[in-house]
Amino acid sequence: MRFYKFGAGALISTLALAVGAGLPARAADLPSTKAAPEAPVAAGDPWSGFYVGGSLGYGWGVGQWSGAGAGGSYGLANHVDTFNESGSFLASLQGGYNYLLPQRVLLGVEADLTFPAYPQFPDGYSTGGVSGFASPTLGTGSYGETLQSMGTLRGRIGYAPGNWLIYATGGLAWARNTANLSLDSGLTTAPAFWRLGWAAGAGVEFPILPHWTANLEYLYTGFGAKSVYAAGSGESFNQDFNLQSLRFGVNYHFGGDDTADDKAGGLDPDRFAFRGQATFTEQIYGPIHSTVPDGVNSLPASGMGRETFDTTLYAGVRLWQGAEFWANPEIDQGFGVGNTHGVSAFPSGESYKLGYPFPYARVQRYFVRQEIDLGGEKQKIEADQNIFANEVTSDRLVFTVGKFAIVDLFDTNKYANNPKGDFLNWASINTGTFDYAGDAWGYTYGAAAEWYKDRFTVRGGLFDLSAQPAEGYPNGYAYGLDQNFSQFEMVGELEERHELWGQAGKVKVTGFLSRGRMGEFQWAADNWNNANFINTAIANNTTAAAVALGADRQFRSKPGVSLNIEQGVTESVGVFLRAGLSDGKVEAWDFTDTDRVLQVGVSVTGKDWGRPDDTWGLLGILGGLDPSHAAYFNAGGLGILVGDGQSPVPTPGLLRYSPEKVLETYYSYALTSSVKLAADYQFVADPGFNANRGPANLFAVRVHWQF
């Protein structure tokens, strides 16, 4: 049975456009405030015409309910927790049309979609609330409501005295929410329902770059009373929901005269940058052979299809000489096949360890980068996502501090590093044994230093691990980061650059050392049949081996090392190899179940057949386990992504260990210079290191827009 799909076909065009559409362009001169009131509006006026954009904000308000002889109220605001990326912050995508009258009065219409933060942690509420009650018919419990998504269609009227606009707005609003009834007697129900209401607010907007404006807006949305039936309780509840929000956003305006020299209100365009991307992926596989029943983390034998969608804004500003600040608000949606379980070399790096059927907001990165030139040959760096165009010296220091992905800097590879543009497989993005620190989406707090010297670079960094390892019990996944930084990971890398056959190449050796409360696999495999572990597994719907691993956790170290080679063969052909080894006796933490891996592949651009922006790739991955790790899975253990374990004890002969083998090929077809359509095929033998399951044939289609 498929999870609910949020109209992804229509959603992709709306979201992708709304995030930025940062096409290179220049705007006309802003109109002078001294113009006569009756003068016609200039053709290049920045306020007239269509626009799209995005915003980030904070929501608050109040909800009230009554029913079953009880009632209550609750606040909708929840504090923002940056370690869990939770709280009542909101991301919105908007688009509209403005018309500026000669009297500088603006008339317009705007539609928007708003999405809350991921709602499942720590208490199931992002923008929403809950209150307790004592009912004469239902007993004691709690009742609440949370926002899933919201939208408005509003008119705008404003006045633009010069290089800024003040406006009022109002119109229709809708929301899809979830009511949450939980009784102490055991009943829990969460019906979803639609709301209709109204919205009103005001804001101010001002130019920041050619074609770009920023705005600050207050919006009130009122939805009035709604009757909701909670199945199983036999009761209906009346509730209202009134949300206020304060939002800061940016808009891209399609109108304007590209030949004009517009400095956008005095801001220097070289100091600010906005880029974006949108990616949609659909992946399916048919029924697979299996001699054993599905377990907790198995790839379902019945086959399935899943889709994911994400859109990201890359917003940057130059701070001072050599310093940049970047922030990446993002909207994500969807699931990986098997709910992102069942294969250690998971077939889609576009899926996360946690999925959700509705779009949700996150801020994946916010960091400062400082470059210090030390001399040597001048080198040009082209502008890209999270990178300003720059000129640096071959000898330099680079410091990065904040929240980002470790693999933004470490273990990168020209040919296999980005599931949005090249190979999809999780273990092709980086070495399959690199258990890098990160939350459920792969991002963490930390600091890194890089020293570039001639053709060598030395990198090192210190990063925050998740609060708990993702292996098995008690949490089953690594959601949020360790707020005390008491569990951490150190990463180091040596990179060498060279030319071979007249083509560029690199060799990298990367090492990591994780330090945290980890269990030992052999101990769990030997002691899982303890009665206390079995009883705990029964009570928590997990496996006794996973409980045993959790009981053995104490501060230990987990090291790993990998080799990463990329080499151009011709202008259009490149080859690559990765090999990795990690300590498979000690519990993995955030990223991978694999203890040893070999990866080889080739990437070919379409220059030789007249399609220079197309790419074809072929990749093979061979992954294995330490014997103690295999023994743990055989005892019913659960890993980060794999584990055919039954609850509470394993079926005899459940695991017949065999290395996991993956063959992947893809073709990326350039529809335009910025839009790529890719087809991907993967053959996975012995998924989850289990010869009793598979093989699986997975097919995917991916649409990627980078702007």
C-alpha positions as CSV (number, residue, x, y, z in Angstrom):
1,M,0.0,0.0,0.0
2,R,1.4,3.4,-1.0
3,F,1.7,6.3,1.4
4,Y,-0.3,9.4,0.6
5,K,1.4,11.3,-2.3
6,F,1.1,15.1,-2.1
7,G,0.3,15.8,-5.8
8,A,3.9,15.7,-6.7
9,G,3.4,16.3,-10.4
10,A,1.7,19.7,-9.7
11,L,3.8,20.4,-6.7
12,I,7.2,20.3,-8.4
13,S,6.4,23.1,-10.8
14,T,4.9,25.3,-8.1
15,L,7.7,24.8,-5.6
16,A,10.5,25.0,-8.0
17,L,9.4,28.2,-9.4
18,A,8.6,29.7,-6.1
19,V,12.0,29.1,-4.5
20,G,13.8,31.4,-6.7
21,A,14.0,31.1,-10.5
22,G,17.4,32.9,-10.1
23,L,18.0,33.5,-13.8
24,P,20.9,35.9,-14.6
25,A,19.3,39.3,-15.4
26,R,19.5,43.0,-14.6
27,A,16.6,45.3,-13.7
28,A,15.6,48.7,-14.8
29,D,16.3,51.9,-12.8
30,L,13.9,52.3,-10.0
31,P,11.4,55.1,-10.5
32,S,12.2,58.4,-9.0
33,T,10.1,59.7,-6.1
34,K,10.0,63.1,-7.8
35,A,8.0,61.8,-10.8
36,A,4.7,63.6,-11.4
37,P,1.8,61.7,-9.9
38,E,0.1,61.4,-13.3
39,A,3.2,60.2,-15.2
40,P,2.9,56.8,-16.8
41,V,4.8,54.0,-15.1
42,A,8.1,53.1,-16.8
43,A,8.2,49.9,-18.7
44,G,11.0,48.6,-16.4
45,D,9.3,49.4,-13.1
46,P,10.3,46.7,-10.6
47,W,6.9,46.4,-9.0
48,S,4.8,45.6,-12.1
49,G,4.5,42.0,-13.5
50,F,4.7,38.5,-12.3
51,Y,6.9,37.3,-9.4
52,V,7.7,34.2,-7.4
53,G,9.6,33.7,-4.1
54,G,9.9,32.0,-0.8
55,S,9.9,33.0,2.9
56,L,10.8,31.7,6.3
57,G,8.8,32.7,9.4
58,Y,7.5,31.9,12.9
59,G,3.9,31.1,13.8
60,W,1.9,31.5,17.0
61,G,-1.7,31.7,18.0
62,V,-4.4,29.8,19.9
63,G,-6.7,26.8,19.5
64,Q,-9.8,26.0,21.5
65,W,-11.9,22.9,21.6
66,S,-14.9,21.3,23.3
67,G,-16.5,17.9,23.2
68,A,-17.2,14.7,25.2
69,G,-18.2,16.9,28.2
70,A,-14.8,18.6,28.3
71,G,-12.9,21.4,26.7
72,G,-9.7,23.4,26.7
73,S,-7.4,25.6,24.8
74,Y,-3.7,25.5,23.8
75,G,-1.1,27.8,22.3
76,L,0.1,27.0,18.8
77,A,3.7,28.2,19.3
78,N,6.5,25.8,20.1
79,H,10.0,26.9,20.8
80,V,12.6,26.4,18.0
81,D,15.1,23.7,18.8
82,T,18.0,24.0,16.4
83,F,19.4,20.6,17.4
84,N,16.2,18.8,16.4
85,E,15.1,21.3,13.7
86,S,11.7,21.4,15.5
87,G,9.4,24.2,16.6
88,S,6.8,26.4,15.0
89,F,8.8,27.9,12.2
90,L,7.3,27.9,8.7
91,A,8.5,27.9,5.1
92,S,6.3,29.5,2.5
93,L,6.4,29.6,-1.3
94,Q,4.5,32.4,-3.0
95,G,3.8,33.9,-6.4
96,G,1.7,36.7,-7.8
97,Y,1.1,39.6,-10.1
98,N,1.4,43.3,-9.4
99,Y,0.2,46.3,-11.4
100,L,1.5,49.8,-10.5
101,L,-0.9,52.7,-11.3
102,P,0.6,56.1,-12.3
103,Q,-0.3,57.4,-8.9
104,R,2.2,54.9,-7.4
105,V,-0.7,52.8,-6.0
106,L,-0.1,49.1,-6.4
107,L,-2.8,46.5,-7.0
108,G,-2.0,42.8,-7.0
109,V,-2.9,39.3,-6.2
110,E,-0.8,36.6,-4.5
111,A,-1.1,32.9,-3.7
112,D,1.1,31.0,-1.3
113,L,1.7,27.6,0.2
114,T,3.0,27.3,3.8
115,F,4.6,24.2,5.4
116,P,5.6,23.7,9.1
117,A,8.7,22.0,10.4
118,Y,8.8,18.2,10.6
119,P,6.0,17.3,13.0
120,Q,7.0,14.0,14.5
121,F,9.6,15.0,17.1
122,P,9.7,15.3,20.1
123,D,5.9,15.3,20.8
124,G,4.3,15.2,17.4
125,Y,3.6,19.0,17.2
126,S,5.5,21.6,15.2
127,T,2.9,24.4,14.7
128,G,0.1,23.2,17.0
129,G,-0.7,22.4,20.6
130,V,-2.4,20.0,23.0
131,S,-4.2,20.2,26.3
132,G,-5.2,17.6,28.9
133,F,-8.8,16.8,30.0
134,A,-11.0,14.7,32.2
135,S,-14.2,13.6,30.4
136,P,-17.2,12.0,32.0
137,T,-17.5,9.7,29.0
138,L,-13.9,9.1,27.8
139,G,-11.9,9.5,31.1
140,T,-8.6,11.3,31.1
141,G,-6.5,12.1,28.1
142,S,-5.3,14.9,25.9
143,Y,-6.6,16.6,22.8
144,G,-4.9,18.9,20.3
145,E,-4.4,20.0,16.7
146,T,-1.4,20.5,14.5
147,L,-0.8,22.1,11.1
148,Q,0.1,20.0,8.1
149,S,-0.1,22.6,5.4
150,M,-1.7,25.9,4.7
151,G,-2.4,28.2,1.7
152,T,-3.9,31.6,0.9
153,L,-5.2,33.5,-2.1
154,R,-5.1,37.2,-1.3
155,G,-5.4,40.6,-2.9
156,R,-2.8,43.3,-2.3
157,I,-3.0,47.1,-2.2
158,G,-0.1,49.2,-1.6
159,Y,1.8,52.4,-2.1
160,A,5.3,52.7,-3.6
161,P,6.7,56.1,-2.9
162,G,10.1,55.2,-4.3
163,N,12.4,52.2,-3.9
164,W,10.2,50.5,-1.4
165,L,6.6,49.4,-1.0
166,I,4.1,49.3,1.9
167,Y,1.0,47.2,1.4
168,A,-2.0,45.6,3.0
169,T,-3.3,42.2,2.0
170,G,-6.4,40.0,2.6
171,G,-8.4,37.1,1.2
172,L,-9.1,33.4,1.5
173,A,-7.2,30.8,3.5
174,W,-7.2,27.0,3.7
175,A,-5.4,24.5,5.9
176,R,-5.1,20.8,6.2
177,N,-4.7,19.9,9.9
178,T,-4.6,16.8,12.1
179,A,-6.6,16.4,15.3
180,N,-4.9,14.4,18.0
181,L,-7.0,12.5,20.6
182,S,-5.1,10.3,23.1
183,L,-6.8,8.6,26.0
184,D,-5.0,7.2,29.0
185,S,-7.0,4.1,28.5
186,G,-5.1,3.4,25.3
187,L,-7.1,4.8,22.4
188,T,-5.2,7.1,20.1
189,T,-6.6,8.7,16.9
190,A,-5.4,11.4,14.6
191,P,-8.0,12.3,12.0
192,A,-7.0,14.7,9.2
193,F,-9.4,17.3,7.9
194,W,-9.6,20.5,5.8
195,R,-10.3,24.0,7.1
196,L,-11.5,27.1,5.2
197,G,-11.1,30.6,6.5
198,W,-9.7,34.1,5.8
199,A,-6.4,35.9,6.0
200,A,-5.4,39.5,6.5
201,G,-2.1,41.3,7.1
202,A,0.4,44.0,6.1
203,G,4.0,44.2,5.0
204,V,6.8,46.2,3.6
205,E,8.9,45.3,0.5
206,F,12.1,46.7,-0.8
207,P,14.7,46.0,-3.6
208,I,17.9,44.2,-2.7
209,L,19.3,43.1,-6.1
210,P,18.4,43.5,-9.8
211,H,15.0,41.7,-10.2
212,W,15.0,40.7,-6.5
213,T,13.1,42.2,-3.5
214,A,12.8,41.3,0.1
215,N,9.8,41.7,2.3
216,L,8.7,41.5,5.9
217,E,5.0,40.5,6.4
218,Y,2.6,39.9,9.2
219,L,-0.3,37.6,8.4
220,Y,-3.4,36.6,10.5
221,T,-5.3,33.5,9.4
222,G,-8.6,32.7,11.1
223,F,-10.5,29.4,10.5
224,G,-13.4,29.5,12.9
225,A,-15.1,26.5,14.4
226,K,-14.9,23.0,12.8
227,S,-16.5,19.7,13.9
228,V,-14.2,16.7,13.8
229,Y,-15.2,13.1,14.5
230,A,-12.6,11.0,16.3
231,A,-13.1,7.4,15.1
232,G,-13.1,4.9,17.9
233,S,-14.1,7.3,20.5
234,G,-17.7,7.8,19.4
235,E,-17.4,11.5,19.9
236,S,-17.2,14.7,17.8
237,F,-15.1,17.6,18.9
238,N,-15.6,21.3,18.0
239,Q,-12.5,23.3,17.6
240,D,-11.1,26.5,16.1
241,F,-7.7,27.4,14.9
242,N,-6.3,30.9,14.6
243,L,-2.7,31.3,13.5
244,Q,-0.5,34.4,13.3
245,S,2.8,34.5,11.6
246,L,5.7,36.9,10.9
247,R,7.6,36.1,7.7
248,F,10.7,37.3,6.0
249,G,11.0,36.5,2.3
250,V,12.5,37.2,-1.1
251,N,10.8,37.5,-4.5
252,Y,12.1,37.3,-8.0
253,H,10.4,39.7,-10.4
254,F,10.2,38.7,-14.1
255,G,9.6,42.2,-15.4
256,G,12.2,45.0,-15.9
257,D,14.6,46.3,-18.4
258,D,17.7,44.1,-18.6
259,T,19.8,46.8,-20.2
260,A,19.5,49.2,-17.3
261,D,22.2,49.7,-14.7
262,D,20.1,49.1,-11.6
263,K,21.9,48.9,-8.2
264,A,18.6,47.9,-6.5
265,G,18.4,50.5,-3.9
266,G,22.1,50.9,-3.2
267,L,23.0,47.2,-2.4
268,D,26.0,45.8,-4.2
269,P,24.9,42.8,-6.3
270,D,28.4,41.2,-5.9
271,R,27.8,40.9,-2.2
272,F,24.6,38.9,-2.3
273,A,23.6,35.7,-4.1
274,F,20.5,33.6,-4.5
275,R,20.5,30.2,-6.1
276,G,18.1,27.2,-5.9
277,Q,17.3,23.7,-7.0
278,A,14.3,21.4,-7.1
279,T,14.4,17.6,-7.5
280,F,11.7,15.1,-8.0
281,T,12.5,11.3,-7.9
282,E,10.2,8.3,-8.3
283,Q,11.7,4.9,-7.6
284,I,9.9,1.5,-7.9
285,Y,10.7,-2.2,-7.8
286,G,8.7,-5.4,-8.2
287,P,8.2,-8.4,-5.9
288,I,11.4,-10.0,-4.8
289,H,12.2,-13.6,-3.8
290,S,12.4,-14.2,-0.1
291,T,12.5,-17.5,1.9
292,V,11.9,-15.6,5.2
293,P,9.2,-13.2,6.3
294,D,9.8,-9.4,6.3
295,G,11.4,-8.1,9.4
296,V,11.5,-4.7,11.0
297,N,14.1,-3.2,8.7
298,S,13.6,-5.5,5.6
299,L,13.1,-4.4,2.0
300,P,9.4,-5.5,1.6
301,A,9.2,-8.6,-0.6
302,S,6.0,-7.4,-2.2
303,G,7.7,-4.5,-4.1
304,M,6.6,-0.9,-4.0
305,G,7.1,2.6,-5.4
306,R,7.9,5.8,-3.6
307,E,8.6,9.4,-4.5
308,T,10.6,12.2,-3.0
309,F,10.7,15.9,-3.6
310,D,12.8,18.7,-2.3
311,T,13.5,22.3,-3.1
312,T,16.3,24.4,-1.7
313,L,17.2,28.1,-1.6
314,Y,21.0,28.9,-1.4
315,A,21.2,32.4,0.0
316,G,24.6,34.0,0.6
317,V,26.2,37.3,1.6
318,R,29.8,38.4,1.6
319,L,30.7,39.5,5.2
320,W,34.2,40.9,4.9
321,Q,37.4,40.1,3.1
322,G,37.4,36.4,2.3
323,A,34.3,35.7,4.4
324,E,30.9,34.3,3.3
325,F,27.7,33.4,5.1
326,W,25.3,30.9,3.6
327,A,21.9,29.6,4.6
328,N,19.9,26.9,2.9
329,P,16.2,26.8,3.9
330,E,14.5,23.7,2.3
331,I,11.2,22.0,1.8
332,D,11.2,18.2,1.7
333,Q,8.5,15.6,1.1
334,G,8.2,11.8,0.5
335,F,9.7,8.4,1.4
336,G,12.3,6.0,0.2
337,V,11.3,2.5,-0.7
338,G,10.9,0.3,2.3
339,N,10.7,3.6,4.4
340,T,14.4,3.9,3.6
341,H,15.3,0.5,5.0
342,G,16.3,-2.9,3.6
343,V,19.5,-2.1,1.8
344,S,22.7,-0.8,3.3
345,A,23.8,0.6,0.0
346,F,20.4,2.2,-0.2
347,P,19.2,2.8,-3.7
348,S,18.2,6.5,-3.3
349,G,20.3,9.2,-1.7
350,E,17.4,11.6,-2.3
351,S,15.5,9.9,0.5
352,Y,16.2,10.5,4.2
353,K,16.1,8.2,7.2
354,L,12.7,9.7,8.1
355,G,9.9,10.4,5.6
356,Y,6.6,12.3,5.6
357,P,3.8,12.4,3.1
358,F,3.3,16.2,3.4
359,P,6.0,18.8,2.6
360,Y,7.8,20.1,5.7
361,A,10.3,22.9,6.3
362,R,14.0,22.7,7.4
363,V,17.0,24.9,7.4
364,Q,19.7,22.3,6.4
365,R,22.7,24.6,6.4
366,Y,23.8,27.9,7.9
367,F,27.6,28.4,8.1
368,V,30.4,30.9,7.8
369,R,33.4,30.3,5.5
370,Q,36.6,32.3,5.8
371,E,39.4,32.1,3.2
372,I,42.9,33.4,3.9
373,D,45.3,33.7,1.0
374,L,48.9,32.6,1.7
375,G,50.3,33.3,-1.8
376,G,51.1,31.4,-4.9
377,E,49.4,31.2,-8.3
378,K,46.0,33.0,-8.7
379,Q,43.1,30.7,-9.3
380,K,39.5,31.5,-10.3
381,I,36.6,29.9,-8.5
382,E,33.3,29.9,-10.4
383,A,30.0,30.8,-8.6
384,D,27.9,27.8,-7.6
385,Q,25.6,26.7,-4.9
386,N,27.0,28.0,-1.6
387,I,30.0,29.5,-3.4
388,F,30.6,33.0,-4.6
389,A,32.7,33.6,-7.7
390,N,36.2,34.5,-6.4
391,E,39.9,34.7,-7.1
392,V,42.1,32.9,-4.6
393,T,45.7,31.8,-4.3
394,S,46.9,28.2,-4.7
395,D,48.2,28.4,-1.1
396,R,45.5,29.3,1.3
397,L,43.6,28.4,4.5
398,V,39.8,27.8,4.6
399,F,37.8,27.6,7.8
400,T,34.1,26.6,7.8
401,V,32.0,26.8,11.0
402,G,28.3,26.2,11.5
403,K,25.8,23.6,10.4
404,F,26.5,21.7,7.2
405,A,27.1,18.2,6.0
406,I,30.5,16.7,6.6
407,V,30.4,15.3,3.1
408,D,30.2,18.8,1.7
409,L,33.9,19.0,2.3
410,F,35.2,15.4,2.9
411,D,35.3,12.4,0.6
412,T,33.9,14.3,-2.4
413,N,34.3,13.0,-5.9
414,K,33.7,14.7,-9.3
415,Y,31.9,11.7,-10.8
416,A,29.9,10.2,-7.9
417,N,28.9,12.6,-5.2
418,N,25.5,14.1,-5.9
419,P,22.2,12.1,-6.1
420,K,20.5,15.1,-7.6
421,G,22.7,15.0,-10.7
422,D,24.7,11.7,-11.0
423,F,24.4,8.3,-9.3
424,L,21.4,7.8,-7.0
425,N,22.7,5.1,-4.7
426,W,23.3,6.2,-1.1
427,A,26.7,4.4,-1.0
428,S,27.9,6.1,-4.2
429,I,27.6,9.6,-2.8
430,N,30.5,8.8,-0.4
431,T,32.4,5.8,0.6
432,G,29.9,3.2,1.9
433,T,31.9,2.7,5.2
434,F,32.1,6.4,6.0
435,D,29.9,6.7,9.1
436,Y,29.8,10.4,9.1
437,A,28.0,12.4,11.8
438,G,24.6,13.9,11.0
439,D,21.0,14.1,12.0
440,A,18.3,12.0,10.1
441,W,18.9,14.3,7.1
442,G,22.7,14.1,7.2
443,Y,23.6,17.6,8.7
444,T,25.4,18.5,11.8
445,Y,27.2,21.3,13.7
446,G,30.9,21.5,13.5
447,A,34.1,23.2,12.4
448,A,36.5,22.3,9.7
449,A,39.9,23.7,8.6
450,E,41.5,23.2,5.1
451,W,45.1,24.0,4.2
452,Y,45.8,24.2,0.4
453,K,49.5,24.0,-0.5
454,D,50.4,23.5,-4.2
455,R,48.8,20.3,-5.3
456,F,48.0,19.1,-1.8
457,T,45.2,19.8,0.7
458,V,45.0,18.7,4.3
459,R,41.5,18.9,6.0
460,G,40.4,18.3,9.5
461,G,37.2,18.8,11.4
462,L,35.3,18.2,14.7
463,F,31.6,17.5,14.5
464,D,28.6,16.7,16.7
465,L,27.1,13.2,16.6
466,S,23.4,12.5,16.9
467,A,22.0,12.2,20.4
468,Q,21.7,8.4,20.1
469,P,23.1,5.9,17.6
470,A,20.7,4.9,14.9
471,E,21.2,1.1,15.5
472,G,18.0,-0.5,16.7
473,Y,16.6,0.2,20.2
474,P,15.5,2.5,21.7
475,N,15.0,5.1,19.1
476,G,15.4,3.1,15.9
477,Y,16.9,6.1,14.1
478,A,19.2,9.1,14.7
479,Y,16.9,12.1,14.6
480,G,18.4,15.0,16.4
481,L,21.9,16.1,17.4
482,D,23.6,15.8,20.8
483,Q,22.9,19.1,22.5
484,N,25.8,18.7,24.9
485,F,28.4,17.9,22.2
486,S,29.6,15.1,24.5
487,Q,29.5,12.6,21.7
488,F,31.5,13.7,18.7
489,E,33.4,12.7,15.5
490,M,36.8,13.7,14.3
491,V,37.5,13.6,10.5
492,G,40.8,14.1,8.7
493,E,41.7,14.0,5.0
494,L,44.7,14.2,2.8
495,E,44.1,15.2,-0.9
496,E,46.6,15.1,-3.8
497,R,45.9,16.6,-7.2
498,H,47.7,15.6,-10.4
499,E,47.5,15.2,-14.1
500,L,47.6,11.9,-15.9
501,W,47.2,11.4,-19.6
502,G,46.8,15.2,-19.7
503,Q,43.7,14.9,-17.6
504,A,43.1,16.1,-14.0
505,G,42.9,13.5,-11.2
506,K,42.7,13.4,-7.4
507,V,43.6,10.9,-4.7
508,K,42.1,11.3,-1.2
509,V,42.6,9.3,2.0
510,T,39.9,10.0,4.6
511,G,39.8,8.9,8.2
512,F,37.2,9.3,10.9
513,L,37.0,8.5,14.6
514,S,33.6,8.5,16.4
515,R,33.5,8.7,20.1
516,G,30.2,8.0,21.9
517,R,28.1,5.5,23.8
518,M,28.2,2.4,21.6
519,G,27.5,-1.3,22.0
520,E,29.5,-4.2,20.8
521,F,27.9,-6.5,18.3
522,Q,29.3,-9.8,19.6
523,W,28.1,-9.2,23.1
524,A,24.6,-8.5,21.8
525,A,24.7,-11.6,19.6
526,D,25.7,-13.7,22.6
527,N,23.3,-12.3,25.2
528,W,20.1,-11.4,23.3
529,N,18.1,-14.3,24.8
530,N,18.1,-12.8,28.3
531,A,14.5,-12.8,29.5
532,N,14.7,-9.2,30.4
533,F,15.7,-8.2,26.9
534,I,13.0,-10.4,25.4
535,N,10.3,-8.8,27.6
536,T,11.5,-5.3,26.8
537,A,11.4,-6.2,23.1
538,I,7.9,-7.4,23.4
539,A,6.8,-4.2,25.2
540,N,8.4,-2.0,22.6
541,N,7.8,-3.9,19.4
542,T,11.5,-4.3,18.7
543,T,13.9,-7.2,18.8
544,A,15.8,-8.7,21.8
545,A,19.1,-8.4,20.0
546,A,18.5,-4.7,19.5
547,V,17.7,-4.3,23.2
548,A,20.8,-6.1,24.2
549,L,23.0,-3.9,22.0
550,G,21.4,-0.8,23.7
551,A,22.1,-2.3,27.1
552,D,25.8,-2.7,26.3
553,R,26.4,0.9,25.3
554,Q,29.3,2.6,26.9
555,F,31.8,5.2,25.7
556,R,33.8,3.6,23.0
557,S,35.6,4.7,19.8
558,K,34.8,3.6,16.2
559,P,37.5,4.3,13.6
560,G,37.4,4.1,9.8
561,V,39.5,4.9,6.8
562,S,38.8,5.1,3.1
563,L,40.6,5.7,-0.3
564,N,39.0,7.8,-2.9
565,I,40.4,8.2,-6.5
566,E,39.0,10.1,-9.4
567,Q,40.7,10.4,-12.8
568,G,39.9,11.9,-16.1
569,V,40.8,9.6,-19.1
570,T,39.7,12.0,-21.9
571,E,37.7,15.2,-21.9
572,S,34.5,13.3,-21.8
573,V,35.4,10.1,-19.8
574,G,36.3,9.8,-16.1
575,V,36.8,6.8,-13.8
576,F,36.7,6.5,-10.1
577,L,37.3,4.1,-7.2
578,R,36.5,4.1,-3.6
579,A,37.5,1.5,-0.9
580,G,36.7,1.7,2.8
581,L,37.1,-0.2,6.0
582,S,35.7,0.6,9.5
583,D,35.6,-1.1,12.8
584,G,32.7,-3.5,12.4
585,K,32.9,-4.9,15.9
586,V,31.5,-1.6,17.4
587,E,28.0,-0.2,16.7
588,A,27.6,2.2,13.8
589,W,26.1,5.6,14.6
590,D,24.5,7.7,11.9
591,F,25.1,6.8,8.3
592,T,26.0,3.2,7.3
593,D,25.8,-0.5,8.3
594,T,28.6,-1.5,6.0
595,D,32.0,-2.4,7.4
596,R,34.1,-2.9,4.2
597,V,33.4,-1.7,0.7
598,L,34.8,-1.5,-2.8
599,Q,33.3,0.9,-5.4
600,V,34.4,1.3,-9.0
601,G,32.7,3.3,-11.8
602,V,32.9,5.3,-15.0
603,S,31.2,8.5,-16.0
604,V,30.9,9.7,-19.7
605,T,29.6,13.0,-20.9
606,G,27.7,13.1,-24.2
607,K,30.2,15.4,-26.0
608,D,31.2,12.6,-28.5
609,W,27.5,12.1,-29.6
610,G,26.6,15.8,-29.8
611,R,25.1,16.0,-26.3
612,P,27.7,17.7,-24.1
613,D,25.4,18.3,-21.2
614,D,24.2,14.7,-21.0
615,T,25.9,12.1,-18.8
616,W,26.0,8.3,-18.7
617,G,27.4,6.4,-15.7
618,L,28.0,2.9,-14.6
619,L,28.9,1.8,-11.1
620,G,29.5,-1.3,-9.1
621,I,29.5,-1.6,-5.3
622,L,30.5,-4.6,-3.1
623,G,29.9,-4.2,0.6
624,G,30.5,-6.6,3.5
625,L,30.3,-7.1,7.3
626,D,32.6,-8.0,10.1
627,P,31.7,-11.5,11.4
628,S,30.5,-10.1,14.7
629,H,28.2,-7.7,12.9
630,A,26.8,-10.5,10.8
631,A,26.3,-12.6,13.9
632,Y,24.3,-9.7,15.4
633,F,22.0,-9.5,12.4
634,N,21.6,-13.3,12.5
635,A,20.4,-13.0,16.1
636,G,17.7,-10.5,15.0
637,G,19.6,-7.3,15.4
638,L,18.6,-4.0,13.7
639,G,20.9,-1.6,12.0
640,I,20.7,1.9,10.7
641,L,19.1,0.8,7.4
642,V,19.0,-3.0,7.5
643,G,18.0,-5.8,9.8
644,D,15.6,-8.7,9.0
645,G,15.0,-9.2,12.7
646,Q,11.6,-10.4,13.9
647,S,10.0,-9.2,17.1
648,P,10.9,-10.2,19.7
649,V,13.1,-13.1,18.7
650,P,14.5,-14.1,15.2
651,T,13.1,-16.8,13.0
652,P,15.7,-19.7,12.7
653,G,17.9,-19.3,9.6
654,L,16.6,-15.7,9.1
655,L,20.0,-14.5,7.9
656,R,22.3,-16.3,5.5
657,Y,25.1,-13.8,5.3
658,S,26.4,-12.7,1.9
659,P,28.1,-9.5,0.8
660,E,25.7,-6.9,-0.6
661,K,26.2,-6.3,-4.4
662,V,24.9,-3.3,-6.4
663,L,25.1,-2.5,-10.0
664,E,23.8,1.0,-11.0
665,T,23.6,2.8,-14.4
666,Y,22.0,6.1,-15.2
667,Y,21.5,8.4,-18.2
668,S,21.0,12.1,-17.5
669,Y,19.4,14.0,-20.5
670,A,19.6,17.8,-20.6
671,L,16.2,19.2,-21.4
672,T,17.8,22.7,-21.1
673,S,21.0,24.0,-19.6
674,S,19.4,24.0,-16.2
675,V,16.8,21.1,-16.3
676,K,18.0,17.5,-16.4
677,L,15.8,14.4,-16.8
678,A,17.5,11.1,-15.7
679,A,16.6,7.4,-15.9
680,D,18.3,5.1,-13.3
681,Y,18.5,1.3,-13.0
682,Q,19.9,-0.6,-10.0
683,F,20.4,-4.3,-9.5
684,V,20.8,-5.2,-5.8
685,A,21.8,-8.8,-4.9
686,D,21.5,-10.0,-1.3
687,P,19.9,-6.8,0.0
688,G,20.6,-6.3,3.7
689,F,23.5,-8.8,3.4
690,N,21.0,-11.6,3.3
691,A,21.2,-14.4,0.7
692,N,17.7,-15.4,1.7
693,R,16.3,-12.3,0.0
694,G,16.4,-10.7,-3.4
695,P,17.7,-9.8,-5.9
696,A,15.8,-6.6,-6.4
697,N,15.6,-4.6,-9.7
698,L,14.9,-0.9,-9.0
699,F,13.9,1.7,-11.6
700,A,13.9,5.4,-11.1
701,V,13.2,8.6,-12.9
702,R,14.5,11.9,-11.7
703,V,13.9,15.5,-12.7
704,H,16.3,18.1,-11.5
705,W,16.2,21.9,-12.0
706,Q,19.1,24.0,-10.9
707,F,18.8,27.8,-11.1
